[in-house]
Amino acid sequence: MINDIKRSEYPRPSFERKAWLNLNGEWDFEYDDNNLGLKNRWYENNKFSKKIIVPYVFQTELSGINDQDIHDIVWYSKDFDIEENLKDKRVILHFGAVDYKADVWMNGIHLITHEGGHVPFSVEITHVLKEKGNNIAVRVEDYTYDLEIPRGKQYWKERSEGIFYTRTTGIWQTVWLEVVGENYLKSSFITPDLDNKKVLVEYELDGFSDNTYLDVTISLRGIEIVKDKIRIINGRGKREFWLDQNITVDWNHQESWAWSPENPVLFDIIFKVINEDKCVDEVKSYFGLRKVSIVSGKFMLNNRPYFQKLLLDQGYWEKSLLTAPTDEDFVKDIELGKSMGFNGVRKHQKIEDPRYLYWADKLGFIVWGEIASAYNYSRNYATRMTKEWMEMIYRDYNHPCIVAWTPLNESWGVECIMNNKNEQAHSASMYWLTKSLDQTRPVISNDGWDHTKSDLFTIHDYEWRNEVLKERYSSLDNILNSTPSGRTLMAQGWEYEGQPIIVSEMGGISYQKSNWEGWGYSSASSDEDYADRYYDVISPLLESPFVQGFVYTQIADVEQEINGLLTYGREPKIDVEIIKAINEGKWKPN
């Protein structure tokens, strides 16, 4: 049931079904600058004047429109038929992400309103679906000047400048239909237990009878390890599975079964909903048996100290902004990062597409999960941020690549957090809210400075002089008393508690190697100068006995920022082997 169109891959590979229909491709499209669509019932009369290629937004070249002017209300419409007989099936309509607020109609009937521009939403359409001549209409609001909307790097002025980029409005991830049974698996949360070689599976079904079972099969490299059948009592439950029960798995050597960037081994898990001895739903998933912990002030992966060498990754592309042009572009970014000696990314100001997280799981690349910030603190802001943050954790909990959560960045949205008790409470509450949903990962309270309650002590430091960095990171007192961004590292009333220290933004060396012009935090004039400058900012952190990781700004140029290791088109600016050697402490200037 897959169309031959761009972005045709299954959009949610950690929870995959076989029967689905991709609705990407050409849709009808219209601006609604005068807000007349609702009054004139555009959801019934969809004669729009433009065409757009979904899932690329109208501001992009790949959308076929490529208009960067402000249009805060837009409409989409698509006609489609269902080829298969769905008489005895239930059908779910899914949206990967629509920025920012969406209303959806099917055949003129309003189905759902969803607010949150980076997270998915779904609605059952069985009751309104016809065999022929179906129509989906979507109205999107994305107000440019509303700074209480989680927007990340999307600028609220007409043209991008500084650290802010072109806006994204509308559908920017895959739209698809999915066929499920009368009873189906609604969700699963998979929690690995490395120390005891177990996995905890929480599950919830939509609909069940007295004779409904959940069949669970777990395998590793094709070897079946677990086979269990659970009777469904009240529609949901949890079951712990012991994985150490097959002698063909070498449990004496952790590198053979524990997930890490160096060994991205994944266990396959298949769920089957059995109703009256008939399989009515089947979902394919996977998990990594890995552990993230902090022990005596050390960041640990699988019970071993792990030095994080990460890239800041905005997740923007030249012709498609927040939407990757193809699935292969995710793979290319990860492979280029690994080739330069990095073991992960801090996804910056963006909840990334699940397809990226899938490839990070599969190829071995750790990820810090981060929400797009808003910029004005208010009750409305706090409500919006909290809701979307929770939806993000629900969506991404099962990905082994994610090793940290970052709900706030550089006091964006909490500008007065240094002394403001409301904003400090918001920061601390985001920490504890995250912990209430996920005890398996560290949480960073306010990445960069003015921390409240936090598991990692992260610092943003764009100093470029080698001797200054060496002195700053040579002692704990120097680190704690530094103000590299002109900001204190702890908010008033909060104290450093021995957390692992990570310089989570640094570098940012500009080097123009394409026709893009722009800026960086320092500037290189040649390949040799670039390598020397890169060494100058990396080597002090590798040599420091206190720093346990860094996040280099950034993987690629973005619009007016030319401080990437790659150009906007993902071409390396210098030999990747030189970057790798510097990251490994094996290279020095001549």
C-alpha positions in Angstrom: 0.0 0.0 0.0 2.9 2.4 -0.7 2.9 5.1 -3.3 6.0 5.7 -5.4 6.7 9.2 -4.0 9.4 11.1 -2.1 9.7 10.2 1.6 7.9 7.0 1.0 9.6 5.0 3.7 7.5 3.9 6.7 7.5 7.0 9.0 7.5 5.3 12.4 10.0 2.4 12.2 10.0 1.7 16.0 6.3 0.7 15.8 5.8 -0.7 12.3 2.7 -2.3 10.7 2.5 -3.8 7.2 -0.8 -2.3 6.0 -0.4 1.4 5.4 -0.9 4.1 2.7 1.5 7.0 2.3 -0.3 10.3 1.6 2.7 12.4 0.8 3.0 13.9 -2.6 0.9 16.6 -4.4 -1.8 18.3 -2.3 -4.0 21.3 -3.1 -2.9 24.4 -1.1 -4.0 27.9 -0.3 -3.0 30.9 1.8 -5.7 32.3 4.1 -4.2 35.6 5.0 -7.6 37.2 5.6 -8.8 34.2 7.7 -11.9 33.5 5.5 -11.5 29.7 5.2 -13.6 28.7 8.2 -16.4 31.2 7.4 -16.5 30.1 3.8 -16.3 26.4 4.7 -13.1 25.7 2.7 -13.1 22.2 4.3 -16.2 21.4 2.0 -15.3 23.4 -1.1 -11.6 22.7 -1.7 -10.9 24.5 -5.0 -7.5 25.8 -4.0 -5.2 27.8 -6.4 -1.9 26.2 -5.6 -0.2 22.8 -5.5 2.3 21.7 -2.8 4.5 18.7 -2.4 3.9 17.3 1.1 5.8 16.9 3.4 7.8 20.0 2.4 6.5 23.3 3.6 5.7 26.3 1.3 8.9 28.1 2.4 11.1 25.4 0.7 12.2 24.7 -2.8 11.2 21.1 -2.6 7.6 22.1 -1.9 7.3 23.5 -5.4 6.3 26.9 -4.0 9.4 28.4 -2.3 7.8 31.5 -0.8 9.4 32.9 2.3 6.8 35.6 2.9 4.7 35.5 6.0 1.4 33.5 5.7 0.2 32.5 9.1 -2.9 30.6 8.1 -2.7 28.0 5.3 -5.0 25.2 4.0 -4.3 21.8 2.5 -6.6 19.4 0.6 -6.1 16.0 -0.8 -8.5 13.6 -2.6 -7.8 9.8 -2.4 -9.4 6.4 -2.9 -8.9 3.2 -1.0 -8.1 0.3 -3.2 -8.4 -2.5 -0.6 -11.6 -3.7 1.0 -11.5 -2.2 4.5 -15.0 -3.3 5.5 -13.9 -5.2 8.6 -10.9 -3.0 9.4 -10.3 0.2 11.4 -8.3 3.0 9.7 -6.1 5.6 11.5 -5.0 8.9 9.9 -1.5 9.9 11.1 0.4 13.2 10.9 4.1 13.1 11.7 4.2 16.8 12.5 2.3 19.9 11.5 3.6 23.3 12.6 1.9 24.7 14.7 -1.9 24.2 15.2 -3.9 21.9 12.9 -7.6 21.3 12.3 -8.4 18.2 10.2 -11.6 17.4 8.3 -12.5 14.2 6.5 -15.2 14.4 3.9 -16.4 17.7 5.4 -16.6 16.3 9.0 -14.2 17.9 11.6 -12.1 15.2 13.3 -9.5 16.7 15.5 -7.7 19.9 16.6 -4.0 19.4 17.6 -1.6 22.0 19.0 2.2 21.3 18.9 4.4 21.8 15.9 7.0 19.0 16.3 5.1 16.0 17.6 2.7 13.5 15.9 -1.1 13.1 16.2 -3.6 10.6 15.0 -7.3 10.2 14.6 -9.5 7.3 13.6 -11.4 7.9 10.3 -13.2 4.5 9.9 -16.6 6.1 10.5 -16.2 8.8 7.8 -14.1 6.8 5.2 -15.6 6.0 1.8 -14.4 3.5 -0.7 -14.1 6.2 -3.4 -13.8 10.0 -3.4 -12.4 10.8 0.0 -11.1 14.2 0.9 -8.8 15.4 3.7 -8.7 19.1 4.5 -6.2 20.6 6.9 -6.2 24.1 8.3 -2.9 25.3 9.9 -2.3 28.3 12.2 1.3 29.3 12.8 1.5 32.8 14.1 4.9 34.4 13.2 4.9 37.0 16.0 3.6 34.7 18.8 6.8 34.2 20.9 5.0 31.9 23.4 4.9 29.1 20.7 7.7 26.5 20.9 9.4 27.5 17.6 13.2 26.8 18.1 15.3 28.5 15.4 12.3 29.7 13.3 12.6 33.5 13.1 9.8 35.8 14.0 11.0 38.4 11.5 10.5 38.2 7.7 14.1 37.2 6.9 16.5 35.1 8.8 19.5 36.7 10.6 21.9 36.0 13.4 21.3 32.6 14.9 17.7 32.3 13.6 16.5 30.8 10.3 13.6 30.6 7.9 10.2 29.6 9.4 8.4 26.3 8.9 4.6 26.5 8.5 2.3 23.5 8.0 2.8 19.8 7.3 6.6 19.0 7.5 6.5 15.2 8.2 4.8 12.3 6.5 1.0 11.9 6.4 -0.2 8.4 6.2 -3.1 6.0 6.8 -2.7 2.8 8.8 -5.0 -0.2 8.9 -5.6 -1.9 12.2 -7.8 -4.7 13.5 -10.9 -4.3 15.7 -8.5 -4.8 18.6 -5.0 -3.4 18.2 -1.8 -2.5 20.0 -2.1 1.2 20.9 1.3 1.7 22.4 4.3 0.1 24.0 7.1 1.3 26.3 10.3 -0.8 26.4 12.7 -0.3 29.3 16.0 -2.3 29.1 17.6 -3.6 32.3 21.2 -4.2 31.4 22.4 -5.3 34.8 19.9 -8.2 35.0 19.7 -8.9 31.3 16.0 -8.2 31.3 13.6 -6.0 29.5 10.3 -4.5 30.8 7.5 -4.1 28.3 4.5 -1.9 29.1 1.6 -2.3 26.6 -1.8 -0.8 26.0 -4.5 -2.1 23.6 -7.5 -0.4 22.0 -10.3 -2.8 22.4 -10.2 -6.4 23.8 -12.5 -9.3 24.7 -12.4 -12.1 27.2 -10.3 -14.2 24.8 -7.7 -11.6 23.7 -4.0 -12.3 24.1 -0.7 -10.4 23.3 1.9 -12.7 21.7 5.5 -11.4 22.3 8.5 -12.7 20.4 12.0 -11.3 21.1 15.0 -12.3 19.0 18.7 -11.3 18.6 20.4 -11.7 15.2 17.6 -14.1 14.1 17.9 -16.2 17.3 14.6 -16.4 19.2 15.2 -15.6 22.9 11.7 -15.0 24.2 8.3 -16.4 23.2 5.4 -15.5 25.5 1.6 -15.2 25.3 -0.1 -12.8 27.7 -3.9 -12.8 28.4 -5.3 -9.3 28.3 -7.3 -8.5 31.4 -8.0 -4.8 31.4 -6.5 -3.5 28.1 -3.1 -2.7 29.4 -0.3 -4.2 31.5 3.4 -4.8 31.9 5.6 -7.9 31.7 9.3 -8.4 32.4 11.2 -10.7 30.1 14.5 -12.4 31.0 16.8 -12.4 28.0 19.6 -14.6 29.3 18.1 -17.9 28.3 19.8 -18.9 25.1 23.4 -20.3 25.1 24.0 -19.2 21.5 24.2 -15.6 22.8 27.7 -14.8 24.2 26.6 -13.1 27.5 30.1 -13.1 28.8 31.2 -10.4 26.4 29.1 -7.3 26.7 30.2 -6.0 23.3 28.2 -8.7 21.6 24.8 -7.7 23.0 24.9 -4.3 24.7 24.0 -1.3 22.5 26.6 1.5 22.1 27.8 3.7 19.2 30.7 1.3 18.8 28.3 -1.8 18.8 24.8 -0.8 17.8 23.2 -4.2 18.3 19.4 -4.3 18.4 17.0 -6.8 19.7 13.9 -7.4 17.5 10.5 -7.6 19.1 7.2 -8.6 17.4 3.8 -8.0 19.0 0.7 -9.9 17.8 -2.7 -9.3 19.1 -4.6 -12.6 19.2 -8.4 -12.4 19.4 -10.4 -15.7 19.4 -7.2 -17.5 18.2 -6.9 -15.2 15.2 -4.1 -12.6 14.7 -5.9 -9.2 14.3 -2.9 -6.9 14.7 0.9 -7.2 14.3 3.6 -4.6 15.2 7.3 -4.9 14.6 9.6 -3.1 16.9 13.1 -3.2 18.4 15.1 -2.1 21.4 18.7 -1.8 22.6 19.9 -3.3 25.8 21.9 -0.4 27.2 22.2 1.6 30.4 22.9 5.3 30.9 23.9 6.3 34.5 25.9 8.7 36.5 28.2 7.2 39.2 30.4 9.3 41.4 30.2 12.2 39.1 31.0 10.2 36.0 28.8 9.8 32.9 28.5 6.1 32.2 27.3 4.1 29.3 26.8 0.4 30.0 28.5 0.8 33.4 31.7 2.3 31.9 32.9 5.9 31.7 32.0 7.3 28.3 33.4 10.5 26.9 30.8 12.2 24.6 32.1 13.8 21.4 29.0 15.3 20.0 28.0 17.7 17.2 25.4 20.4 17.5 22.9 19.5 14.8 20.2 22.0 13.9 18.5 19.5 11.5 18.2 22.0 8.6 18.6 21.4 4.9 19.2 23.9 2.1 16.2 23.0 -0.1 13.8 21.7 2.6 14.6 23.3 5.9 13.4 21.1 8.8 12.4 18.2 6.5 15.2 16.0 5.3 15.1 15.8 1.4 15.3 12.0 1.6 15.8 9.3 4.1 19.3 8.8 2.8 20.2 12.3 4.0 19.7 11.2 7.6 22.1 8.3 7.0 24.7 10.6 5.3 24.7 13.0 8.3 25.3 10.2 10.7 28.0 8.5 8.6 29.8 11.8 8.1 29.7 12.5 11.9 31.1 9.1 12.7 33.8 9.5 10.0 35.0 12.7 11.8 35.3 10.8 15.1 32.1 11.9 16.8 29.9 9.5 18.6 26.6 11.5 18.6 24.7 14.7 18.3 22.9 17.2 20.4 19.7 17.8 18.3 19.4 21.5 18.7 16.0 23.3 19.0 14.2 20.6 17.2 12.3 17.4 17.9 13.8 15.3 15.1 12.0 13.1 12.7 11.7 9.5 14.0 13.4 8.3 10.9 16.6 10.0 12.1 16.4 8.3 15.5 15.9 5.0 13.8 19.1 5.4 11.8 20.9 6.6 14.9 19.7 3.4 16.7 20.8 1.3 13.8 24.1 2.9 12.9 25.2 3.7 16.5 25.0 7.5 17.2 23.9 8.9 20.6 21.4 11.7 20.7 20.4 14.4 23.2 16.7 15.0 22.8 15.7 18.6 22.9 12.5 20.6 22.3 12.2 23.8 20.3 12.1 26.7 22.6 9.6 29.5 23.0 10.8 32.9 24.0 8.3 34.7 26.3 7.5 33.2 29.7 3.8 33.0 30.7 1.3 30.5 31.9 0.3 30.0 28.3 4.0 29.3 27.4 4.4 26.8 30.3 1.3 24.9 29.3 2.3 24.7 25.6 5.9 23.6 26.5 4.9 21.0 29.0 2.3 19.4 26.7 4.6 19.1 23.7 7.5 18.0 25.9 5.5 15.1 27.3 4.3 14.1 23.8 8.0 14.0 22.7 9.0 11.7 25.5 6.1 9.4 24.8 7.1 9.2 21.1 10.8 8.7 21.6 11.1 6.8 24.9 12.0 3.5 23.2 15.0 4.8 21.1 18.3 3.5 22.6 20.2 6.3 20.9 18.7 8.9 23.2 20.9 9.3 26.3 19.8 12.7 27.6 16.8 15.1 27.6 17.1 18.9 27.3 13.8 20.7 28.0 15.4 24.2 28.2 18.3 25.9 26.4 20.2 29.1 27.3 17.3 30.5 29.3 15.2 30.9 26.2 11.6 31.3 27.4 12.9 31.8 30.9 15.0 34.9 30.4 15.0 36.0 34.0 15.7 32.6 35.5 18.9 33.7 37.3 16.7 35.4 40.0 13.1 34.8 39.0 11.5 32.1 41.2 8.7 31.3 38.9 11.1 30.6 36.0 13.4 28.6 38.3 10.4 26.6 39.4 9.4 25.9 35.8 13.0 24.7 35.0 13.0 22.4 38.1 9.5 21.2 37.3 10.5 20.3 33.8 13.3 18.2 35.3 11.0 16.4 37.7 8.2 16.0 35.2 10.7 14.3 32.8 11.9 12.0 35.7 8.3 11.1 36.4 8.1 9.8 32.8 11.6 8.4 32.4 14.0 7.3 35.1 16.5 5.9 32.6 18.1 9.1 31.2 19.8 12.2 32.7 17.9 15.5 32.3 19.6 18.9 31.7 17.7 21.7 33.4 18.8 24.7 31.3 21.5 23.9 28.9 24.4 26.4 28.9 24.1 28.4 32.1 21.8 29.3 35.1 21.2 25.7 35.9 18.6 24.6 38.5 18.1 20.9 39.2 20.2 19.1 36.6 21.9 15.7 36.1 24.6 17.2 33.8 26.5 20.4 34.3 26.6 21.8 30.8 28.5 25.0 29.7 28.3 27.0 26.5 31.8 28.4 25.8 32.8 29.9 22.4 36.2 31.0 23.6 38.7 30.3 20.7 42.1 31.0 22.3 43.8 27.7 23.3 45.7 29.2 26.3 42.5 30.7 27.8 40.6 27.4 27.4 43.5 25.4 29.0 43.6 27.6 32.0 39.8 27.7 32.4 39.4 23.9 32.3 42.5 23.1 34.4 40.8 23.2 37.7 37.3 22.7 39.1 37.3 26.2 40.8 38.2 27.8 37.5 35.3 26.1 35.8 32.7 26.9 38.4 33.7 30.5 38.7 33.9 31.1 35.0 31.3 33.1 33.1 32.2 32.2 29.5 28.9 33.6 28.1 28.7 36.4 30.5 26.2 34.4 32.6 26.6 32.5 35.8 26.5 28.8 35.5 24.0 28.2 38.4 20.8 30.2 39.0 20.7 32.0 42.3 19.9 29.7 45.2 21.2 26.6 43.4 24.6 24.9 43.8 26.8 22.6 41.8 26.4 19.0 43.1 29.2 17.2 41.5 27.5 16.5 38.2 29.5 15.5 35.1 30.8 18.6 33.3 30.2 18.8 29.6 30.9 21.8 27.3 27.7 21.5 25.4 28.3 24.3 22.9 31.7 25.4 21.7 33.9 26.0 18.6 31.7 27.6 16.0 34.6 28.4 13.7 33.5 30.0 10.5 35.1 29.0 7.2 33.6 29.9 3.9 33.9 26.9 1.5 30.8 27.6 -0.7 29.0 30.5 -2.1 27.2 31.0 1.2 28.3 34.1 3.1 27.9 34.4 6.8 29.5 34.3 10.3 30.9 32.2 13.1 32.3 32.8 16.6 35.9 32.9 15.1 37.1 32.8 11.5 39.5 30.6 9.6 41.3 31.8 6.4 42.6 28.5 5.0 42.5 24.7 5.4 45.6 24.8 7.5 44.3 27.7 9.7 41.0 25.8 10.1 42.7 22.7 11.4 44.8 24.7 13.7 41.8 26.5 15.1 39.9 23.3 15.5 42.8 21.8 17.5 43.0 24.9 19.7 39.4 24.6 20.9 39.2 20.7 21.1 42.6 19.9 22.7 42.0 21.7 26.0 38.8 19.8 26.6 40.4 16.5 25.8 43.3 17.3 28.2 41.1 18.5 31.1 40.7 16.0 33.9 37.2 17.5 34.6 35.5 17.7 31.2 33.6 14.5 30.2 32.4 15.6 26.8 31.9 18.4 24.3 29.3 19.5 21.7 31.0 21.2 18.7 29.0 23.9 16.9 28.2 22.6 14.4 27.8 19.7 11.9 26.9 21.9 8.9 26.4 25.5 7.8 22.9 26.8 8.1 21.8 29.8 6.1 23.8 32.8 7.3 25.8 30.6 9.8 29.0 29.3 8.1 30.4 27.7 11.2 29.8 24.0 10.2 32.3 21.3 9.7 30.3 20.7 6.5 28.8 23.1 4.0 25.0 23.5 3.9 25.1 20.9 1.1 27.0 18.5 3.4 30.4 18.7 1.8 33.4 18.4 4.3 35.4 21.7 4.5 38.6 19.9 5.2 39.8 16.2 5.2 37.5 14.4 7.7 40.5 12.3 8.8 42.1 15.4 10.2 39.0 16.2 12.3 38.9 12.6 13.5 42.6 12.7 14.5 42.1 15.9 16.5 39.0 14.4 18.2 41.1 11.4 19.1 44.1 13.5 20.4 46.4 12.1 17.6 47.1 15.4 15.7 49.0 18.6 16.5 49.8 21.7 14.5 53.0 21.8 12.6 
